[in-house]
């Protein structure tokens, strides 16, 4: 999010900012649907630590660049107090097309997610992984929930972003596909009809990206700190290896999508406090218990991938997730404190220097 540090509102200035970026940084930054949001993407890495190290440098570079415009950056699932009536769409042709297609749905408040791509060797393996990751999506959402506010008030949801983004078509949990031909046939039918212009307009919680050779997990809220990003990326990568290593069982029926969708709702509402449906027993179990079981199953794979330390950090995230931290900062009712905290956490080693360069925020004067 682009933030105006005078009052911590959204700054709809992405065109101006991107145009002024150094060429090497501009390669990693793209516009989004809303002009107050930019997407920052790392390159391809084998190790979680290397991806997070690149992201840390990108955040530092972005912080310096934004300071030149009098702006700050922050990440969460949603801005705590933005309202739809102030929304400005990006001028990028893709997002103008999205705006024309989605109409009032595109005029909602911006939502931000963490997307993780996992490289997979073959189309067959990719479809198998997509099918198997579906049962893990609610837990990933619960752990990443980081948007408890909407239009200036607490919603009672840990991930309000999920409910707001669900207004878009082609979102939510994808169905299970028989094979790559089944997936391709489904997508081709949409493309041939002219209903969508490309596969990237499938906004499912997880999807195939054939041009990258990846399965992309998209269900997670935007993450405020690099440590939170690292824990979630390690969990996604380890889960992928776990599921790719599991032998096929043609006798096993895919879980009912209704159960996955119900868990998804519970995760969005309650975060890590959720009681999720255990798909094997049908009983409700605490999300924290499901996380512990999942971490135990993933541990050996994380060691082989070199991300065991990052995976273990998921426990700390579960005890103090992003939504809980935001709610704690808002106890005095001033959501500007929440947004200011998001900005300080974006690149904490530069925060004091940038605060000094930009001067005191207007919120201090208002409080006085």
Helices and strands as residue ranges (DSSP letters): E 2-4, E 9-10, H 14-20, H 23-26, E 29-31, E 38-40, H 48-67, E 71-73, G 84-86, H 93-102, G 103-107, E 113-119, H 123-133, G 134-136, H 137-144, E 149-150, E 153-154, H 160-165, E 171-172, H 180-193, G 199-201, E 203-204, E 206-209, E 214-221, H 226-245, H 257-270, G 271-273, E 275-277, E 284-286, H 287-305, H 308-312, H 314-319, H 322-329, H 335-346, H 348-358, H 362-367
